[in-house]
Amino acid sequence: MQDNSRNGFDEGVQAYERGDFAHAAEILRPIAEQGDVDAQSILGAMCAEGKGVPQDYDKAVRWYRKAADQGDVNAQYNLGNMYNNGKGVPQDCDKAVRLYRKAAEQGFAEAQCNLGVMYDEGRGVSQDYGEAHRWFRMAAEQGIAHAQGNLGIMYDNGRGVLQDYAEAVRWYRGAAKQGFALAQFNLGFMYDEGRGVTQDDAEAVRWYRKAAEQGFAEAQCNLGVMYRLGRGVPQDDAEAMRWYRKAAKQGNAQAQNGLIIMYEETQPAEAVD
């Protein structure tokens, strides 16, 4: 016997995938109301993002909860995010942790990463760097860039693990190659300082630039420094000021000070009587 509701689900997913969100919502809503866990989870995401329906965090929570109660890891993770961020529900880090843990224990990498963050920051649980490291590593080994970057920071600073610059570089590189700006900046800094790698100005510039082009203020500032000093690039005051300005507009104090110094250097000296 053919499962007509499941055929309808497939049609709804196809509508979603081609960007016809209103039609997808129309198809998936009655299927979700019949208790289909996948439809409930997708409909929750559509309500949260305002795709095909008006954005409504309360309704998103309602659908996520229905799917989460049936053990759906995506819904558990997404409902955890709603509690973590106070969307559709009062912010409750304890509940966020419980939901992240349910999904994390089923191997859901994004939940493992977020659970690591909660342990790292002591939100909803007692701060525990060892546990943070454990969950970050699980997520990092599944390729989650944020977890790889955080794991790099832990090795870089000796937080929850023995300090190991080479290991920090390894994890920074994994995240940086996926475009994670913080890791790109940190990898650039490791090359800049020669930590865990042979000191290399050109490689420092390469990674600073990747992060800077994503708007990462600290990388923009450091790229300005490299141009000002002619390290890894030809010396170029105009380029130095351009990158300093980008960082300064974001409130970076070092870049603001760098601009002041460069402006003062370009002003003619006052005549002395």
Phi, psi and omega in degrees: 000133184283137178272095184295326180295324180288325174298320177296321178300313180300320178295321178295318178296319179297320178296320179297314184294333178267005175088009178269072190291323180298317179293321178300315180297320179299321181284317188282332184302307180296329178291320177296321180293339175277358175101009179291118188293321181293318178295320178298316182295316180293318181296324175301315179295322180294320177293322181293324185262354182069037179261109178081350179217159175298141178299128184209100183294327179298315179292324177300315179299318182298315181288320177300318183297318180300316180288321180297321180295341176265006175091011181288121186291323178299316181291321177300315179296312182294322177293323174301318178297321180297317177291323181296322185259358179066042179252116180081350178212157172298142179301132183210098184292329178299313179293323177301314180300316181300318181288318176302318183296319180301316180286321182297320182290345174266008176089012182283111193297317182297324178291323177300317179297312182295326176294321175301318178299317181297319177291322181296320184263353181068042180249116180081351177213163173292139179302131184208099184294329177297317177292321177302314179300317182300314183285322176300317182297318179302314181289320181298320181290345173265005173093013180283116187299317180300319179292320178298317179296318180292324178295320176301318179297321181295317177290324180297319186259358182064041183255107181083353179213166173292138179300132184208098184295323180297320178291322176301314179300319181301315182283323175302317183297318179301317179287321182298321180294339177270003177091013181283111191299318180300318180292324177298315177299313182296322178294319175302319181294323178297319175293322179300317185265349184070041179258114178078355177214163172292132181304132187206103182298321182296320177291324176300313179300317182301315182281324174302318182297318180300317178289320181298321181291346173267005177090015182281111192299316182297324178290321177300317179298311182295327176294322175300318178299316182297319177291322181296321183267352182068041180255115179081351177213159173298142180300132187204100182296324181296317178292321178302313181293324179300315181285324175301316181299317180301315180290320182297323179297338178267006176090012180288115187293322180297319179292320178299317178294321178299319178296316180301314181298317182291323177296317181297324181291335182270350180280139178295144179294141179289141177295141179255125180292000000 
